[in-house]
């Protein structure tokens, strides 16, 4: 059908094969729009969406395949729980750099220290570092405690605001050189037993996270002369068990439950566990049928 238009206008005219034509002057026709273009665009968008979905599926598959490897890599980069074993006797070394100002445990050993002692690492210095790492709490359950260096470390933590609690044996805390009186004088909470037997534990818990335990009594004699061991470990289960034991003893040794005249500890035919001679407090032990004098 031929197109016709008012002069000066370009109305839509013939449509052929899905193409609209404009009829111009002199009957000339020019294409205006091709039908079906929108449907082809929609089809192209659909194909693009499928391509995106396919790419996403491939990426997800690769991610899932690589995930176990990534998790293993992340676990390997995490800080491993502390596991350390110390053996005694310890070499005698200078510990002044560890026991001075707050934060000094991370400082380098001083040059030109007048003490004349070696300034290297030792079992004692490593034990001190483990204690001085405490930031919130330190719970001590110790049979004998007479080491001046360890006593200073505990007082230093108390001065820093760390909550310190000490459980000890009532007989051995009275020996000359014991640090218990100094700790009490500094304001540290101390509780002791009234049982017939000894409070013979030797462990410490740092920040309810690190356990320090072993055969070592915290005495200069044991540190410098005895064959002893100390295990320092971060293990939630073991820490929980030792913490439960500490809390149980702490409550059991509550001063409100003390008796004024407790029964003396039974030692069979042995001499009393502590006697005074020449102004010194002495500890007596039965060994192979004979009594022997020893000091912690």
ZAMARGU-4260 file (C-alpha; in steps of 0.2 Angstrom, whole numbers, plus 5000, padded with zeros to 4 digits):
<rodrens>
0) 5000/5000/5000 | 5008/5016/4995 | 5011/5030/5007 | 5004/5047/5007 | 5007/5062/5019
5) 5003/5080/5021 | 5016/5091/5013 | 5031/5093/5025 | 5027/5078/5036 | 5034/5060/5037
10) 5020/5049/5042 | 5022/5030/5044 | 5018/5022/5028 | 5021/5004/5021 | 5027/4990/5032
15) 5036/4976/5024 | 5045/4962/5031 | 5044/4969/5049 | 5052/4985/5043 | 5042/5002/5045
20) 5045/5015/5031 | 5043/5033/5031 | 5036/5041/5015 | 5044/5057/5011 | 5042/5069/4997
25) 5041/5062/4980 | 5036/5045/4987 | 5054/5041/4993 | 5054/5029/5008 | 5066/5027/5022
30) 5067/5013/5035 | 5061/5019/5052 | 5062/5004/5064 | 5064/4985/5062 | 5052/4975/5071
35) 5059/4961/5083 | 5074/4971/5089 | 5068/4971/5107 | 5066/4953/5107 | 5083/4950/5100
40) 5090/4962/5114 | 5080/4951/5127 | 5088/4936/5120 | 5105/4943/5121 | 5103/4948/5139
45) 5096/4930/5143 | 5112/4923/5135 | 5123/4935/5146 | 5114/4930/5162 | 5117/4912/5158
50) 5135/4915/5155 | 5137/4925/5172 | 5128/4911/5181 | 5140/4898/5173 | 5155/4908/5178
55) 5148/4910/5196 | 5145/4891/5197 | 5163/4888/5191 | 5170/4900/5204 | 5160/4892/5218
60) 5166/4875/5213 | 5184/4881/5213 | 5182/4890/5230 | 5174/4874/5238 | 5189/4864/5231
65) 5202/4876/5238 | 5193/4879/5255 | 5201/4864/5264 | 5218/4869/5258 | 5215/4887/5264
70) 5209/4881/5281 | 5224/4871/5283 | 5235/4886/5279 | 5226/4897/5291 | 5227/4884/5305
75) 5246/4882/5302 | 5248/4901/5304 | 5239/4902/5320 | 5250/4904/5336 | 5253/4886/5343
80) 5248/4883/5361 | 5263/4885/5372 | 5272/4869/5377 | 5289/4871/5386 | 5298/4859/5398
85) 5311/4866/5410 | 5324/4855/5419 | 5333/4860/5435 | 5346/4863/5443 | 5346/4880/5434
90) 5362/4889/5429 | 5364/4904/5440 | 5361/4919/5430 | 5357/4938/5433 | 5338/4941/5434
95) 5338/4959/5439 | 5332/4965/5421 | 5317/4954/5423 | 5312/4960/5441 | 5314/4979/5439
100) 5301/4991/5432 | 5285/4985/5424 | 5288/4979/5406 | 5306/4975/5410 | 5303/4957/5407
105) 5304/4961/5388 | 5319/4972/5389 | 5337/4967/5385 | 5348/4962/5399 | 5358/4978/5405
110) 5376/4980/5399 | 5389/4982/5412 | 5378/4975/5426 | 5390/4975/5442 | 5383/4958/5449
115) 5396/4948/5439 | 5384/4934/5435 | 5381/4928/5417 | 5367/4937/5408 | 5361/4922/5398
120) 5344/4912/5398 | 5342/4899/5411 | 5328/4888/5418 | 5324/4900/5432 | 5324/4915/5420
125) 5312/4906/5408 | 5301/4902/5423 | 5301/4920/5428 | 5296/4925/5411 | 5281/4913/5411
130) 5275/4921/5428 | 5278/4939/5423 | 5267/4936/5407 | 5252/4937/5419 | 5240/4951/5415
135) 5225/4947/5425 | 5227/4934/5438 | 5240/4922/5446 | 5235/4907/5457 | 5249/4898/5466
140) 5247/4882/5475 | 5264/4878/5483 | 5271/4867/5496 | 5287/4877/5499 | 5291/4895/5493
145) 5308/4903/5498 | 5315/4908/5482 | 5319/4927/5483 | 5318/4929/5464 | 5301/4921/5462
150) 5295/4930/5477 | 5300/4947/5469 | 5291/4942/5453 | 5275/4938/5463 | 5276/4955/5472
155) 5279/4964/5455 | 5264/4956/5448 | 5254/4962/5463 | 5260/4979/5461 | 5255/4979/5443
160) 5237/4975/5448 | 5237/4957/5444 | 5226/4947/5456 | 5237/4935/5465 | 5231/4921/5477
165) 5243/4909/5486 | 5239/4892/5494 | 5253/4885/5504 | 5257/4872/5518 | 5256/4879/5536
170) 5272/4871/5542 | 5284/4876/5528 | 5277/4894/5527 | 5285/4897/5545 | 5303/4892/5540
175) 5316/4905/5539 | 5318/4912/5522 | 5300/4908/5517 | 5292/4921/5506 | 5275/4919/5512
180) 5276/4932/5526 | 5283/4945/5513 | 5269/4941/5502 | 5256/4944/5515 | 5264/4960/5521
185) 5263/4966/5503 | 5244/4963/5503 | 5243/4947/5494 | 5230/4934/5499 | 5237/4919/5507
190) 5228/4904/5513 | 5236/4888/5521 | 5230/4871/5527 | 5226/4864/5544 | 5225/4846/5538
195) 5235/4832/5546 | 5244/4829/5529 | 5254/4841/5519 | 5248/4853/5506 | 5260/4846/5494
200) 5255/4853/5477 | 5267/4863/5466 | 5258/4872/5452 | 5253/4889/5446 | 5240/4895/5434
205) 5243/4911/5424 | 5228/4921/5418 | 5217/4905/5419 | 5226/4900/5403 | 5243/4894/5406
210) 5247/4880/5418 | 5265/4878/5427 | 5267/4862/5436 | 5281/4849/5440 | 5292/4842/5454
215) 5300/4859/5458 | 5298/4867/5475 | 5300/4886/5474 | 5316/4886/5484 | 5334/4891/5481
220) 5339/4874/5486 | 5328/4865/5473 | 5332/4878/5459 | 5351/4877/5461 | 5354/4860/5467
225) 5340/4847/5464 | 5335/4837/5448 | 5318/4844/5445 | 5306/4847/5431 | 5293/4861/5427
230) 5280/4859/5413 | 5273/4875/5405 | 5258/4872/5394 | 5242/4880/5387 | 5229/4867/5387
235) 5211/4872/5391 | 5206/4855/5398 | 5221/4853/5410 | 5220/4871/5415 | 5202/4869/5419
240) 5205/4853/5430 | 5219/4862/5440 | 5209/4878/5442 | 5195/4868/5449 | 5207/4860/5461
245) 5213/4877/5466 | 5196/4884/5469 | 5191/4869/5479 | 5206/4871/5491 | 5205/4889/5492
250) 5187/4887/5498 | 5192/4873/5510 | 5206/4884/5517 | 5194/4899/5520 | 5200/4907/5537
255) 5183/4907/5543 | 5184/4888/5544 | 5200/4888/5554 | 5201/4881/5572 | 5212/4889/5585
260) 5220/4873/5591 | 5221/4862/5576 | 5227/4844/5578 | 5246/4842/5575 | 5251/4833/5559
265) 5254/4814/5562 | 5271/4808/5559 | 5271/4792/5568 | 5287/4790/5578 | 5295/4804/5569
270) 5300/4820/5578 | 5288/4835/5576 | 5289/4842/5558 | 5296/4859/5564 | 5306/4862/5579
275) 5316/4877/5585 | 5334/4876/5589 | 5347/4889/5591 | 5334/4902/5585 | 5332/4893/5569
280) 5317/4884/5562 | 5321/4867/5557 | 5312/4854/5547 | 5314/4835/5552 | 5311/4820/5541
285) 5312/4802/5545 | 5324/4793/5533 | 5327/4774/5534 | 5323/4774/5553 | 5334/4790/5557
290) 5329/4808/5558 | 5338/4820/5547 | 5338/4839/5548 | 5335/4849/5532 | 5330/4867/5527
295) 5321/4873/5512
</rodrens>
